[in-house]
Amino acid sequence: MEMNFKNKDQEKYFNKFKSEKIDENTLNKAEHKANKLKKSSSSFLLLIEMVKSHLSGKFKIPTKELAIIIGAIVYVVSPIDAVVDLIPFVGYVDDATVIGIALKALFETIEKYKKYKESNSNA
């Protein structure tokens, strides 16, 4: 599962954040910030939903994949990242890039989650 970052700063901050513990407060901040991510919003919300399902014990995510999701969420929520979010438009481009990289690395896990979600919505 390879992560292909656009620059070393993204990789540095992502690696710092992926070992973070995630809590309900961080997930709430992430949901709030999702609205600012435009096209990446629904994908980001899916990652948040996956973590919530994992934390509730409904859907098990392997440790490595969970670290990638947490790293992406904390990267987006953190005010300290490769490009400061206060810079209009440009500040969110790096967040969207990290989300895209995570989605690519997590393709199989995301597909499993979507199947899980679909099978449980019909029950």
ChimeraX attribute file (.defattr): number of C-alpha atoms within 10 A of each C-alpha:
attribute: neighborCount
match mode: 1-to-1
recipient: residues
	/A:1	11
	/A:2	9
	/A:3	15
	/A:4	14
	/A:5	17
	/A:6	12
	/A:7	10
	/A:8	10
	/A:9	14
	/A:10	20
	/A:11	17
	/A:12	13
	/A:13	18
	/A:14	24
	/A:15	16
	/A:16	13
	/A:17	22
	/A:18	20
	/A:19	14
	/A:20	12
	/A:21	11
	/A:22	16
	/A:23	11
	/A:24	10
	/A:25	9
	/A:26	17
	/A:27	20
	/A:28	13
	/A:29	15
	/A:30	21
	/A:31	18
	/A:32	12
	/A:33	16
	/A:34	21
	/A:35	14
	/A:36	12
	/A:37	18
	/A:38	10
	/A:39	11
	/A:40	18
	/A:41	16
	/A:42	13
	/A:43	17
	/A:44	27
	/A:45	19
	/A:46	15
	/A:47	24
	/A:48	22
	/A:49	15
	/A:50	23
	/A:51	23
	/A:52	16
	/A:53	16
	/A:54	15
	/A:55	15
	/A:56	10
	/A:57	10
	/A:58	13
	/A:59	16
	/A:60	15
	/A:61	20
	/A:62	10
	/A:63	9
	/A:64	12
	/A:65	16
	/A:66	20
	/A:67	19
	/A:68	26
	/A:69	24
	/A:70	25
	/A:71	25
	/A:72	29
	/A:73	31
	/A:74	26
	/A:75	25
	/A:76	26
	/A:77	21
	/A:78	17
	/A:79	12
	/A:80	12
	/A:81	21
	/A:82	18
	/A:83	16
	/A:84	15
	/A:85	19
	/A:86	10
	/A:87	9
	/A:88	9
	/A:89	11
	/A:90	12
	/A:91	15
	/A:92	20
	/A:93	15
	/A:94	23
	/A:95	26
	/A:96	20
	/A:97	16
	/A:98	25
	/A:99	25
	/A:100	19
	/A:101	18
	/A:102	25
	/A:103	21
	/A:104	15
	/A:105	18
	/A:106	21
	/A:107	12
	/A:108	11
	/A:109	17
	/A:110	19
	/A:111	11
	/A:112	14
	/A:113	20
	/A:114	14
	/A:115	12
	/A:116	13
	/A:117	15
	/A:118	11
	/A:119	10
	/A:120	9
	/A:121	8
	/A:122	6
	/A:123	5
